[in-house]
Amino acid sequence: MTNIDKILQDIDDLMFEKVESHLTPVQEAILTGVWQGQKYWQIAQSFNGCSESHIKKEAANLWKKLGKVLDEDVNKDNLRSKLERKYRVSQTSNFVHCLQVNQGNIHICDQSLQTINNGKKTTNFLRNDDQSPIIDLTKAPELRYNYGRNLEISTLKEWLNNKTRLITIYGLSGIGKTALTLKLVSEIAPQFDYIIYRSLENIPQLIALKDDLKQFFTQSLSTPLPDIIDYLSSYRCLIILDDVQNIFKQGELAGKYLTDCQDYHKFFQQIATTSHQSCLILISWEQPREFITLKSDKLRSLYLQGLDSQAEEIFQEYSLKNQEKWSELITLYQGHPSWLNIITSTIVELF
């Protein structure tokens, strides 16, 4: 993903094209702050010490203007996901449309193919000019919350640096597993050649999932590879599978597969035990039972718990009063970000 300066320039150009106005300094500060996960009060402090209420007012006007420019609903919570999704879809579309045939050779944007020899096979690999990864997060949910989790991000980065092949992130529904993973992607994307997110919410057959993944990979290859594991070996890939709990039986021992999903068990084990340079992240309410006993330094599990004092950012965002009671709320609702957002918005609305 491009940096914030490029994002600001693109938005400014688009605004001038659509409404004939440029971004103001305060609007740039708001966009930069929101992109970096800051709250309005933090943006206010960093922008010439202006008031939080002024920033909120400016932001409200900015979201309305951006909504017209982008032709979709935009707010503080969905800004980053909207822009990332728009950029990545555009990037993929432009990438595919740049392919052309010239004298029997495939070119991309008038540049010749790179040839990468991994010692086993030689494959023509199409990459865009700045060597940025090919990313598909079009099916990922909007990132609503972005609170803390610095320790977890650091742990996940360390595992990726150690070439961990399979990571399971599990915990209660709404605890922030997907948000954590998408935040991780935003920080480590340049390390990978391919990044793709898919959900198992509708319990796809494994063969259908594999076909989907192959289609994603082969859009940038002149010669498709035989199997998913070949892509994982030849390139640095990050595959994210969400809602993995849907392929497990309900009411039985945790992590027991549905009858029609037994082949997922072999697929996950293949990725965990076969030598390659990629990583599969599973997001689930529970972890596959075989991973509990399988010992490997290339297999990791992260049980995501509630937020601690970082949950106070939620209260600050809502301008919740009685700060001395905040710790009680965090304890009562076990630091669960979704629950805390619901109860905090209810308190503000009623009182």
Protein Blocks (a to p, Z undefined) as FASTA:
>chain_A
ZZfklmmmmmmmmmmmmnopacdfklmmmmmmmmnopafklmmmmngoiafklmmmmmmm
mmmmmmmmnopacdfklmmmmmmmmmmmmmmmmmmmmpcceehiaceehiacddddehja
ccdddddfkopacddfklpccdfbagejllmmmmmmmmmmnopabdcddddehilpmmmm
mmmmmmmmmmpmbdcdddfklopafklmmmmmmmmmmmmcfbdcfblklmmmmpccdddd
ehklmmpcehiaehiacfklmmmmmmmmmmmmpccfbdcddddfbdcfklmmmgcfkbcc
dddddddkkmmmmmmmnopghkllmmmmmmmnnopaklmmmmmmmmmmmZZ
